[in-house]
Amino acid sequence: LARVARRHGARLLAHPRNLGPAAARNTALREAETAYVAFCDSDVIPEPGWLAGLLAHFGDPAVALVAPRIVALPPAVPRPLDRYEQVRSPLDMGSREGPVVPVSMLSYVPSATIVVRRSAVGAGFAPGMRVGEDVDLCMRLHEAGWRLRYVPSVRVAHRHRTDLRRWLAQRAGYGTGAADLSLRHPGRVPPLYAAPWSLAACALLLRGRPAPAVTALALTAMTAVKVARRMPDADHPQRAGALLSLAALRGTAEQLLRCATRHHWPIAVAAAAVSRRARYTLATAALAEGLVDHYRSRTPLDPLTYTAIRRLDDLAYGWGVWQGALRRRTAAPLLPRLALPVRGGAGKRPWEPRPLTPTSHQPATATVETW
């Protein structure tokens, strides 16, 4: 590293002992004198033109952070884990461009490669966090009123871990960060976020009987009518209401499947040990969720291999979540959040964004989502 730094005229700053990625980035941030600072991990290979493509977005004075898409560096001889990482790496946020907003489909971006506005990030990352420091930074910037953008047209390559033991340890390590994030940002990283009516409808459908199923359909129909009334200017309000309500029901069902196989799998396994119905439901959920995701991923892996790796991914991450929860003595990362209607103007974003300060590392009060 020192030799490469000298060859390119860069200054290498080294800590006497490993303080974690957040502390390392903060050390460099304190030394930076430019208006914008790029963070790029040592196992990332940027494509030509990557920096200009990200800097262009800072023409908007409210933008504090811009991130590229992080794709897998193709291996010489791909193995099953390599193929899985190419489509399901936690660093790859997908092909859709958009704003980064907590409790949404794009709730954060990984800090393996980002560019930030120096005046916005203040002291930078939370130095006490070894995992999830990028999620925390994104949430604090959003709460301070800044805009964050994800630009998948700009790509960098990353050498993913594909040794099974190290891969499982990495996934479990990611899970341990959920406890700290849940305490710092209450309600911002729930394992499940859904409306009460959709949870009730899913619970009724799981009964597998005609009467509960009819009740679930009635709940969905009532919701569709309410949604249609809120969009009178739509070309077909009734159709839009029905489609949105069915989409919400499907989304809740998928979240429940993920909870059973990811965050809450110890509870699901315990229930399966004493209940035949729970065993059947868990086995069906584990297989169905994997096969559906295999179809969506368009991976060359065969369905069973993909599903098996996905279940290992979930088991490792869920184990990490429980480890972190026990270590911090909190159930926060395991608690679902209900999507309740909000009235009034509380929680609106301030007109002017503000720079982060050391005090903003403390847990923040919940604000209102607008997605």
Salt bridges, closest charged atoms under 4 A:
GLU31 OE1 - ARG11 NH2 3.36
ASP41 OD1 - ARG25 NH2 3.13
ASP43 OD2 - HIS158 NE2 2.94
GLU47 OE2 - ARG155 NE 3.61
ASP60 OD2 - ARG147 NH1 2.59
ASP60 OD2 - ARG149 NH2 2.94
ASP82 OD2 - ARG79 NE 3.77
GLU85 OE2 - ARG171 NH2 2.48
ASP92 OD1 - ARG69 NE 2.79
GLU133 OE2 - ARG25 NH1 2.95
ASP136 OD2 - ARG140 NE 2.79
ASP136 OD1 - HIS185 NE2 2.72
GLU143 OE2 - HIS185 ND1 3.25
ASP180 OD1 - ARG328 NH1 1.74
GLU254 OE2 - ARG296 NH2 2.53
GLU289 OE2 - ARG258 NH1 3.66
GLU289 OE2 - ARG310 NH2 2.90
GLU289 OE1 - ARG311 NH2 2.78
ASP293 OD2 - ARG88 NE 2.86
ASP293 OD2 - ARG310 NH1 3.28
ASP313 OD1 - ARG171 NE 3.07
ASP313 OD1 - ARG262 NH1 3.88
ASP314 OD2 - ARG258 NH1 2.76
ASP314 OD1 - ARG262 NH1 2.69
ASP314 OD2 - ARG311 NH2 2.56
GLU369 OE2 - ARG188 NH1 2.52
GLU369 OE1 - ARG337 NH2 2.66
